[in-house]
Each structure stands twice: as C-alpha cells, then as structure tokens.
Amino acid sequence: MGKSKKLITGAACAFALFLSAHSTEAATYTDISEDFWAKESIDYLADKGVISGYPDGSFQPNRPISRSQAASMLVSALGLDTSERPDGGFTDVSDNHHRYDIINTVNDAGIIRGSNGEFRPAESITRAQMAAVIRRSFDMEESKEEMFTDVAPDYWSFTDISTIAANGIASGYEDGTFRPGNHTTRAQFSVFLENAMKLDSGEERPAPPPSNEDSDVKRGVTVEADGWTYTVDDQYIVRTNEAGEKEYVLTREDMGEDFSYDHISGGSGLTTGSPLMLHDGWIYYQIHVNDDYSMGYANYSLYRVRTDGSKKERIIDQPMKAPYIYDDHIYYVEVARTMSPEESASLKRADLDGSNPETIHTTFMKQENTYFGWNSDVFYALQYGENIIVYSTDDAVYQYSMETGKKERIHGRSANEIEVTSDQMILGTDDGLYAVDRAADKKTKIQNHAVLDMEMLGDSLYILSENTFYQWDLKAEDITMLNENLNVSPAVHNVSVGKHNEQNGYIAFIDENTQQTYVYFIKDGQVIEQDVIEGEEHGVAHTMAENSIYLTLRVEDSNEQENRLLYAFDTGNETIHSISFPLGEKDALRMYAASDDFFFGAPRKVGDSVSVITGDVSHLNVEEWTVPFEESTVSIHSIKEAGGEYYGILSRSVSSGGMERYLVKLNEDEKQFDVIYSTVDTLEFIERDQGGMYVFTDRNDVAQVEIINGDGETIQPPKPVGGRLYGQIEKRGDMVYVYHNHTKINAAYPVSLLEGKQQ
C-alpha cells in the first residue's frame, strides 16, 4: 500500500471540524450510542484531534458533511501546515472566514479546489467528490476496474471511485450501484477517513460504511431498520421481523382521537398504502383528519411515534401536504384555506419536532393533474430530490436547495406534473415535456405534446397527452411511442392507474375517437402486455394481493352493449389471464375474496342463482351457483376465510317485513352456498384459534356469542357478552374488537370471556 501525503502519526494538529472545543480525550456525544455503527471511527478521529462536536454535545452524524468541514478534517488528518498559503482568490471566502487558512491549504495542496472563482464552503460533498478528495489526499494503488453499474469508465470520478473501492475505503449498494450523486454524511466520512489513515499503518480497519445505514431517513410504503420492516396495514402501523413475527406499533384505538368520524366529511385516519418516514428512531406519518369539500381536498396532520410505539405526538397540526425530512428539518406545504389565488399555499420547514416553523415561499401553488389518480398526500405539482424541492406555481417552476437555501426559477411556465431523478428534473407542461440536467444545468425539450399526466414505474416514465401515450426509459434513454393517434379529453378523466409497487402495475384509458379502451400491464417498468377493448370503459376497480393484481372493467360498446372483463395479473410469473362475464345492467362485480390462491367475485344482489367468478391468479372460471332461497333477492355482505374454508354472510327480506341473515359455507364442488347458521339478528363471525368460529349476534342491542364448528354444529351455546355489535369485527392477540368507522371501539371482548372461562 502507498503512503499518505505528509501524514503525521498521532494528533499532530488539533484542528476542530466543528465550532466547539470539547476535549478529545474520551469524547462522548449525546447522539452517538454505544452501538452506533460508526462510533469506533468517530472515537478514533476524536482521539487523533481530527474532529470534535457541537456546543450542545451532539455530533449530528447523519448530517451531510460540507466542503469546508471535510477540508478541516483532511488538514488535521494529514498534518498540513496552514501558514503562508497563497490566497485562493475565492469570492465566497473572505479573509475573516473561520476556515480561511484551511480552505487555502487544501486548494494549494490540490485536494479540494473551487470552480468559477468560488469554493462553495457550505455545499455538501457527494460520494463521487468524497472519492476524489480521499484519493488526492492519500497515495493508493490506482484501479481502473469497472465495479459499479452506475459509474461508467467515462464518468469524471471513475478512477477515484474504483480506487477507493479497490482499497477497501468505501463500498457500493446491494443493487450494484455506487450512487455517486448521493451526499456523504459526517458519520460516513469519518469511516472513510479512518480507513484511509490506517491504510499505510497496517492497522485493522473497520468495514466500509454501509451505504444505507439505519440512521438515514427511510421513506416509502414499507421501510426497514434494525431487522424490522414497518408498514401501514389496515389502520395499524405494524412491524415484522425476519422471523415473520408481527408487532403493533400503533393500533386503531391509539389513533382514534386523531381525526373526525363525521360520515360526510370525516377523515379515514391512516390507511393501507400510506407512506412512512423513519428517522433516528422515529416514525413520521400523516393522518387524514377530514375532508374540506369547499376547498376540494383532504386535510392531513403530521404525527410521529417512536419505533416501539411510545411518545406519539402531533407535530404539525395545520392542514398540510408533502412532508419530507432532510438534514435536521421537515419540509412541507401548508395548505391554502381556500382555492383562490389570494389565499396561497406556503412551502415551509420546521425542526424535526415541528417547532420553529419558517416560510420558504408563499405562492399560488399549482395543483397536480389527476388523470393517473389522486396523490392525496402531495396534492400539488411538487417533487423532492435528495436535497432539492422542485415545485410549480401558477406561472413558473422553481427549484429550492435544502442545502443552501437558494431558490431559483428553472422554467418560465407552470408544470402539470414533475418528476425528479438523481440526475434530472422532468417537467410535464402544457407546451411539452422538458428535462433539466441537474449537473449541467441544461434544459432540453423532449416532446412537444401537452402533458396531461405522468407516472413512474421502475426506470420508466409513462406520459399521457391528449394525442399520445409513450414510455420514456430513463435508464436506457429510449422513448417508445405506445399510441400516437389518441383523443383523450382533458376535461374527462377516464384514466385509471393501479400500482402494485414501484415496479409493477397497470394503466388504462379511453380513446374518444375510436371508442376503444386501452389497458397496459407493466412489470419491472416495462410493458409486457397490451389489450385493446372495443367500447368505452364506464367503471373500473382493482384489488391487490401479495403477487397479483385483479382488475375489473365495465365497457360499453357503440351499440350500448355492456361487456365486463376481469384480468388476473400474476406479477411474479408475468402472466395475465382475462375473462368476460355476464351481469345485469346495473350490477357490478364485487371482489369478495382476492388472493394469489383464491378468487371469488359476484354481484352484491342475487336471485335464486347467480353467475360468479372463481379460481386464482393463474386461472378464472365463470360458474353458475345456486342460492338456497327461491323467489327472493339475496344480498352478499362479506366472504372471508376461516380454517382453510371460505364463509360468507347473506341476507334477504322476508314477507313479515323483517330481515333474515345467514352464515354460509362456499361449496365449490356443488357450486352452491350451504347455510350453516341463520338468525334475524345482526350477524358477524370470526375465526377461532382452536378451530371453528365465534358467531356474534346482536339481539335488542346486546351482543351474544356462540361457538360453532365449520359445519355449523354448536360447540358452545349462545351467551350474552355485553356491548353492541355495530361495526367491523377483528381479533388481535387475546382480544376481539368491534370497531365503528374502522377505528372507534364499540366493544372489546377477551377471548377467555368468549370461551366461557372465569373472568
């Protein structure tokens, strides 16, 4: 291994990285725990006098390191003499700058140079820049091996990146990328620098810092940290470990007071598919508080809770959208109180606990187009990059740097849609599609067609205009015109999009010229199948299973004849099955059960026979099933699994004017509903751990429970258990809950009580 340039062993120069002057002996920081992944490297550099912390005793390891801070660390690590260095002539570094001598030193030594007469001392260092300054600072055996999929041989820092990787200074991501444009945190740089300092001495070096350590901000529908996967599952925040064990971080009742129950404008709270942010042991999430129909949008508030479910708190209680964590701040949009230009929205930021809010830009912010669906938690034409915010007002598009606080206009007209990638800002406007190269600050017009909407799936951006629908593969830099003779009305949103995840989904829309409906199925960002249906789509619904999408369409042709289609898209095997089925004029297919292994769909109201669809994601059948009641209209309320079989609740009106309800078993062999339980009372059931099920009825507003087996035979006779059976029923742990509006508890029953054990 080579030797470092002018490296002095020991603590030759005690230049501090930060402003405080803490002792470097046994340095401790309030935000560095004993098991923090980079603690040994931080302690090593503190002992060498290379770094110290902030006056409040913190180190702030996850904050991006700036150019001047990196310069200070390198000067200390290398023991460079800072006296009598020539002035670098930087217009943004005055002679009274607190790191004036350090900046001149690294410039004179050729380690970190400026450009265009500026040093940019507050700008953060990217991973590519980090590789360059580390290689310039220390003599290493040079490598030109192509190691990462996103670092080509002609990339400006290719040799730097390959060299530090070959020498064990830094590593890439699990997907084979290096992500050279990502910022470098203080903790990461500490490990990089320790590795470089120990390269010559032969000391044992720590592993290269993880590229996605758990202390970084995680964002998404599912987020992972410390061996747990966090997500929102049917009104809960849950976490699952690698063994498949599930724990509840927040339950329905924990959030029951956080939003309105009003049936007209009430909120939905937290629902499956809601995004989460995970940072520094906190989960940040939005609650749908209520709907404001006069303003035309849903109101959200921002909460946070510790990963163990403790310390839940509302941190932003103003109507808000689009939260994003960067550095030590939350960025968000405070929603306008009305939709008139005079009452404008505000782009803001606050501390991580919601305190000290400050306004960045108050303006009439442009709403995003909603042809591809309503992104209710964002609402505006706004996207975040790693360290930038790109947003549209009613007359221009702006870029705001979260690093420097600088705001600049990048397009002189408003945008309907915005997408931000690691190297581009893509603007969908009324006068075409534009791409702005973030590094070169160059804007290029890609297409002339007015953009109605855009959707990103995998590495491809799907763009819809009034006359075209095309795919832009951003990785391959290819544009594929999927349809260039369309007539999509901008006034009628006959478009549907379903995303199974960030890679897979479908897009469907109507061509008003030909009265045809187009459906595109997308796997890993690429179209794998297209279907063209004669007629206009008048109704669409979908449901998602673990590895499948079920999509149903109601299409009316030019002769006003209706055709109903059901698609089963197996996202794992990349297969798509479709089937047409007959229904009455006003009937709609309800997908009562839809998993990878079982599907059951039927209209809600049926006669003494009914056409149903059964099967699974690989095969679907239309079957005629019989209902055990003659000359009567029967309603299907629910179907769910219990003990490996499927059961449902049916009801019908009787001649006396009342209502009878039935618990039925789906008999797939005989193609019929077998009645195993009946009552005139409200009826619900739920699976029992020991086999069979609990059957709840509500007589005179008092709930009672009976235990039966899968064939309807009584295991334990009915007995009153109190409370009211009004709402949804759910078993969680050793309790059975009855919820109103999915959240408010009407009743709670210990399983031991239902089993007849002494309380």
N, C-alpha and C positions, 0 to 999 in steps of 0.2 A: 504494500500500500504506500501511496505517496505521503509526503509530509505537508502539514498546513503552512500557509504563508505567515511568517512572523508569529507563530503560535507560542505563547509564553506559558509554561506549565504553572499551575496554581492560580491564585487570584491576583494576577499582575495589576489589573486596573479595575477598580470597583465602580465602573460607570453603571448607573441605575437605568433600567428600562423604563421605569415609571417615575412619578413625581415624588414619592415618599422616600424616606431614608431609613427604612427598617433595618435592623441588624441582619446580616446574612448568616449569623450563627443560629442554627436550628430554626430556620424561618418557618413560620406557620401562617396559613391563610384561612380565613373564615369560610371560604367557598371551595377549599380543597380537602376532601375527606381522606381518611387513611387508605381507602380502597380506590381512590380516583385513578383512572388508567394511566395518567401522565405524572403522578405525584413524584416518582423517583427522579424523573428528568428535571422537573421544576426544582426539587430539592438540590439536585446536583449543580444546576446553574446558579442557584442562590448561594450555595456554599462557595462557588468559584467567584462570586461577586459580579456575576453577569446580569442578574435580574433582581428586582425587589418588587414589592406590591404597591397597592394603593393606600392612601392615608387611612381609609376605613378598615384596613386589614384584609381586604379581598385581593384576589389575583385576577379574577374575571377571565378564566381560561378559555371560554368559548367565544370571546370577542375577537373579531378579525384583527390581526396584527397590522399596524400601519408601516409605511416605508421608513419613517423616522425611527419608530420603535425597533424595527429589525436592524436598522443601521446601528443603533445604540448597542444592541446585543452582540452584533458581529465585531464591533470595535472592542468591546470588553473581552469577548472570547479570544480574539486574535492578538490582543495586547498592542493595538496600533497606537502609535504616537500621534496625538491630535494637534500638536503645536506646530506652528509655522506652515500650516497647509494653505495652499492658494485658495482664494475665494472662488467658489464655483460659479458665481455670477447668476444665481437663480433669482428670478424676480419675486418668487413667493417665499424666500428665506431671507429675512432681514438679518443684519449683523447682531441684533439683540434676541434672535430666536434662541430658545433654551437649548437647542441641539445644533446650533450653527457650526461649531467646530467638528462635531461628529459627522454632519452631512458633508462638509468639505472634505473630511478624511476619506469617507467611503467613495466619494466621487473621484478624488485624487488617486485612490488605490485601484480604481476601476471595478469596484464591487457593485455599487448601485449608482447609476447615472441618471440624470434627468433627461428631459426632451423638450424641445421648443422653448428653451430658456426657463423651464420650471422643473422643480424637484418633486412636487406634489407630496409633501411630507405626511399629510393626514390620510392619503389614499391607501387602501388596504392592498396587501400583496396576494396575488393569485398563486395557485400551486405551480404554474409554469414559471412565474417570476421567482418564487421561492427556490425552485430547482436551479435557476440561473445564478442567483446570488450565492447559494451554497457552493456550487461548482467553482465559481470565480474565487471564493474565499479559501477553499481547501484544494490541495493538489490530489486528484483522484485518477485512477486508471480510466481513461476515456472509453466509452462504449457507444457504438452506433447501431446496436441491436434494436429492431422494431419490436417493442414489448407490449404496446397498448393499442387497442383498436381505434382510439380517437386521437392518436398522436402519430401523424404520418411523417416520413423522412423529410418532407419539405416544410414541416412546421418550424417556426422560428426557434423554439426551445427544445427541438427534438433531441439533440446531443446532450443537453443539460439534463433532461428528464431521464433519458436512457442511462446516463452515467450515475446519477444518484440512486436510481433503482438497482442497477447492477452492483453498486457498492453497499446496498442494504440500508440506505439512508431513508428512503420513502418507498411505499408500495402503492398499488392501484386498488381499484374496487373489484368486488367479486365478479362483476359482469365483464371484466377485462378492460375497462376504461381507466384512464388516469384523471379525466375531467380537469384539464389544465386551467380552465377559467374559474373554477371554484376558489373561494377565498381560503386563506390559511389562518387558522385560529392561533391564539397565543400558546395554547397547550400543544398543538401540533408542531409549531415552530420550535418549541422547547425540546421536543423529542428529536426533531430533525437536527437541531444544532448539537445536542448531546451526542448523537450518533456520529456526526462529522468530527467532533472534537476527540472522540475515542477511536477514530479510525486508525490513527497512526500509533497510538499507545498500546494497542492490542488488548485493551480492557474489554470486558464483556459489555456488549451494547444491548440496549432494550430493543424489542421488536419495533419495526417501523410503525408509526402511529396509525390506528385504524382510520380509514377514510370516512367511516360513518359511525363514529363513536356515539354511545347512547346519550351523551351530554348535549349533542347537537339537536337542533329543532327538527322534529319529525312531523310531517303533515300528511294527511290522507284519510280515507275511509277506514283503513286499518294502519296502525303504527306499532312498531316493535321496539322494545327496550328491556334490557336486563332479563332476557329469556321469556318475556311476556308479550303477547300480541293483544293490543287494545282495539276495540271497535264498539260501535253502537248496534245493539241487537234488540229490536222491538221495544223501544223506550228505555233500555238499560245501557249503561256503559259497562262492558264486561271485559275481562282479560282472561286469556287462556295460555297456559304454559306449554312447554314442549311435550309434556306427557298427556296433553289434552284435557287437563283439569281446568274447569272454569270457575272463576270467582266474579262476584258482582262488585264493581267499584261504586256505582250509583244505581239505585233501583227506582222504579216508578214513583214510589212514595217519597223518596228523597227529593224528587223534583216536583212534587205535587203542588206546591205553593208558588212555583216559579212562573206560572203562566195562567191565562184566563181559561175558564171552562165554558164560556158562553158558546152555545151551539151555533150561533150565526157568525160571530167574528172571533171566536175563541182560537187560541193557538194550539198547535199539535205537540208542543214541547220538544222532545228530542226523538227523532225517528231514524229507523234503519237507513243507512246510507249517508247520514250526517257526517261531515268531515271533523276530524280532531286535530289538535296540535299538541305535541308532547315536548316539554322543555323543562330541564332542570327539576325533574320530579313532579311537575305539574301537568295536568291535562287541561287544555283550554277547549271550550266548546260553546256553541251558540244554542240558545233556547228560542224557539218560535213562540213569542209571547202572545200575540194576537194578530188579527188582520185588520188593516185600516182600508176599508173599501173606498172611502173618499179620496185617499191618496193613491190607491191602486197597488199596494204592495203589502208584504208581511213584515211585521215588526220583530226584530231579534234583539236579544241582550246577550252579552258575553259573560260567561262564568269560567271559573277554574276550580279544580279539586286536586288534591294530592293523589298519586297513583294508588295509595292504599284506601282511598275513599274519604279521607279526613279533610277538614278545613275548607269545605266547599264555600265559595263566596262569589257574589256577583261583582264584577269589576268594572263593567261598562253597562249602565242601565238606561242610556239614551238609545232611541231607535238607531240601529247601526247595521252595517253590512261589511263583508270582505275583510275579516281580521287576518293579520299576518304578523308573525314575530320575526324581528331581525335585530341582532345585537341585543340591547337591553330595553327594547321598546316594542309595543304593539302598535301596528299601523291599522287604520280602519277608516271607513266612511261613515260620518254621522249623517243620517238620512234627513232630507228636507221634510219639513212638516206639511207642505203641500206640494203639488206637482207644477206650480207656476214658476217661471224663471226668477221671479223676485225672491222666492223662498228657496235659496240654493242649498246644495249639499256641501259638506266640508270634509276634505281629506285631512285626517288628524293622526297624531301619535300620542301615546301615553306610556308611562312606566309600566312594567310588567304586572303590577298590582292594580292598574287602572288609574293611578294617581297622576297628577301633573299633566293633564291633557293640554296639548298645544295644537293650534291650527296650522296646517301646511298650505292649503289652498282652499278658498271658498269660491264656489262657482256653480253654474248650472251644469251638472254633470250628466253626460249623455247616457240614457238607458241602453242596455244591450238589446239587440234583436232577439226574438224568442221563437224563431221558426223551428229550431232544433231543440226546443224545450226551454223551460224557465229555470235559470240558475238562481234560485231564490235567495241563497246566502250571499250572492255577489250583487245581482240586480243591475249594476252599471257596466258600461264598456270599460273594464279595468282589469288588468292582469299584473301579477307580481313576477319579476325575475328574481334571481338570487339576491340581488342587492339594489334593484330598481323597481319603481312602480310606473307603469305606463297606463295612462287613462285619457279618456276623451271628454272634452266639454262639448257644448253645442256648436262650437266653431273651430276647434283645433284639438290636436293630440299632444300631450305633454309627457315628458319623462322626468321622473324625480329620483335622484340618487339618495338612497338611505345612508350611504357612507358620508357623503359630503354635504348633504342638504341642498344641493344645487338642483334647480328646476329649469327645464328648457323646453321650448316648443319644437317638436320634431315633424309636425305635419300641419299644414295650414287649413285643413278642413276636418270635420268631425269624422269619427270612425264608428261603424255599426258593431264591429267585433274586433277584438285584439287578442293576439296570441304571442307569448314571449318564450323564446327558447334560450339555450345557453349562448347562442351567437347571433340571434336575430330578433327583431321586433316586427311582427307581421300585422298589418293594418288592413281590415276589410272595410272599404268605404263605398260611398255612392258613386264614386268615379273610378273604382277599380281596386285591385289588390296590390299592396305595396309591401316591400321587405326592406327593413333598415338594418344594415350590417353594424352590429354593436361595436366591433373593434375598429372598423374603418370609418364609421360614422357616415356611411354612404347609403342613400335611398334609391331603390330600384322598383320600377313598376313592373309587376309580374303579369297581370291580366287587366284588360280594360272593362270587363263586365262589373256592374254594380253588385257588391256582395250583400246578400241577404243574411247569411249566417255561415259560421264555420264550426267545425267540430274536430278535435284532435283525438285520434285513436292510434296507439302505438307511435310510430315515427311519421305517420301520415296525417296531413291536414285535409279534411274534406270540406269543400267550399261550394255553396249553393248560391246561384244568382237567378234572376228572372228567366234566363235563357240557357244556362249551362249548369252542369254539376260535374266537378272534377276533383281529382285526388292529387295532392302535392306530397310526394315522398321526400321529406326533408333530409333524410339520411342519404338517399341516392340522388337527390336533387333532380328528380324527374317529376314531370306533370303528365298525368293521364286524364284525358278528357273522357268521362264516363257517359255523358249525354250533352250534346251541344245544340239541340233543337227543342228546347223546353219552352213552356209558357207557364211559369209559376207566378201566381198573382201575389204581389207584395202585400195586398190587403187581406188575403185569406191564408191563414196559417195551417194548410193541410199537409203538414210535415210531422213526422214522428221519429224520434231517436231513442234507442234503448242501449245503454252501456252496461255490459256485464262486469267489466272492469276497465282499466285504462287501455287495454289492448283489443278487446272484443266487443262486438255489439251489432246493431243493425241501424239502417237509415231508410225511411220510406217517405214517399211524397207523390203528389198528383201532378200530371201534365194536363193542363186545362185544354190544350189544343186537341190532343188525341184522346182525352178522357181515359188515360191509362194510369195505373198505379205502379210505381217502381219500388222494388224492395231490394236493398243491397245488404248482404251478410258479410261481416268483416271479422277476420281472425288475425291477430298479431299485426293489426294496422293495414292489412291487405284485403281487398275484396276477393272472396272465394266463391261467391255465387250471387247471381242477379236474377230476379224474377220480374216479369212484366205481366200485369194482370189487366185484362180488358175491363174497364169501368173505374169509377171514382170511389176512393175509399171514404166511407162515411162513419167509420168507427174503428178504433184500434186500441188494443190493450196488450200488455205483456206481463209476464212474471218470470222471475229468475230463480234457478236452482243452483246447486254448487257448481255444476259443469254444463249448464244448459240454459237456454232461453226459449220460452214458449211465447209465440206471438200470434194473436188472432186479429183478423181483418174482416170488416163488413164492407163489401164492394158492390156498388150499383152500376149496371151497365147502361147503355144508351136506351134500352127498352124498359128501363126501370125494373129490371130483374135483379134480385139480390143474390150475391154469391158470397159465401162465408168460407174463409180459409183459416187453417191453423198450421203454423210452422213449429217444428221442433228442431232447434239448432244445438247440436252437441259441440260445444266449444273445445272439448278435449280431443275428439276424434275428427273434428272438422266435417261433420256430416249434417245434412239438412233434410228433414222429411216434412212433407206437407200433405194436407188432406182437406178436401172440401166437405161441407156437411150441410144438411137441411135444417132450417129453423123457421119458425113463424115470422111474420112480417115485422113484429116489434120485439121479437126475442133477441137476447144477446147471450153468447156463450159465457158462462161463468166458470173460471178455472178453479175448482174447489180444492183439488189436490194436484200439485205440480212439483215433483221431484225428479231427479235423474232416473229413478227406477219405477216411478208410478205416476200416471196422469189420469185424472178423471174430470171431465168437463160436461156441463149440461146447462140448459136454461134454468132460471130460478123457478118458474111456474110450469108445471107439467100436468098432463091428464092421466088417464089410466095406463098410458105407455109414453115413452119418451126416447128420443134419439140422443144418445150420449157418446162421448169420445173417450176411449180408454187406451191404455198402452203405456209406453215410456218414451224416452227421448229418441230411441232408435226405431220405434215402430208405433203407429197410431191406427186405431180402428174406429169406424162408426158402427155403433151397435144399437139395436132396439131393446130397451129394457122395459120391464113391466113394473107397474106400481100397484100395490095391493089394495087399491080403492077404486071402485067403479063410479062413473058419472060424478066425478069430483075434481076440483082443481087443487093441486097439491103444490106447496112451496118447499123448496130445498133451502135450508138455512146454513148448514155447515157440514163439512166432511173432514174427518181427521183420523189419524192412526192411533190405535191402542192395541198393544200386544201383538203387533205384526199384522193385524187386520185393519180394515177401514170401516168406520161407522159414520153415520150422519144423523141429523135431526131434520125431520119433515113435519109439516103442519098442514091442516086443512080445516075449513069451516064446516060445521055440522048444521043440520036442519034446525036444531034448537037455538041457533044463533051464537053458540059458543065456538070454541076453538079446541081441537084435539091435536096433541103433539106426540110424535113417535120417534123413538130411538131405533134406527135401522142398521142392519149389517149389509154391506155390499157383497152380494153373492155373484161373483164373476162367472162361475160355472153355469149357473142358471140364468144369468143376466136379469137379475131382479133385486129389489130391495126387500130384505127379510125383516119384518117388525119383531123386535125382541123386547120392547118396553113401550108402554103408552100411558098418557096422562092428560088431564085437562088443564094442568098447571104449567107454569113456566118451567122449561126443561133445559138442563145442561148436563154435560158429563166430562170426566177427565180420567186419564189412565191411572191405574193403581200399581204401585211398585210390585206388590205381591201377586199380580195377575188380576184380570178383571178390570172393573172401573167403578168410580164413585158416580152415582147418578143423583144430581141435585134437582129438587123441585121446589117451587115457591108457592105455598098454599096460604092464602089470607095474609100475604106479606111476611110470612115466616118461613125461612128456608129449612128443608129437611133433606137428609141424605140416606141413600140406600146403596149397599154394595152388591153388585151383580157380577157374574162371570161373563165371558164373551158371547155366550148364547142366551143371556138374559135371565139365567137362573139366580135366585136370591142367595147371596152369601150372608148378608146381614140385613134384617128388615129395616124399613124406614124409621128414622128417629129425628126429632127436631134438633137443630143445631144453632138456631138463632140467626139474626141478621136478615138481610134481604138479598135475593138472587136477582140482582139488577145490574147487568153489565157483562164484562168479559171475565172468564174464569181461568185461573192459571195456578199451577203447582210449582213452587220454588222451595227446594230443600224440604223441610218438615212442615211446611205451611201451604195451605191452599187459599188463594186470594180471589176476591170478586172485585173487579175494577169498574168504575164508571168513567166513560170518556178515556179509557185506556190508562188512566193514572190515579184517579181518586178512589181510595179503598172504601167499598161499601161493606165488606165483611172479610174476616180473616179467620181461618179455621186451622188449628193444629191437626196434623194427621192423626195423632193419638186420640183426639176427640172423635174424629170420623171413624176410627177403628173401634170406638166404644170403650177405650181404656179410661181408667180413673184419672181425672184431672186434679 
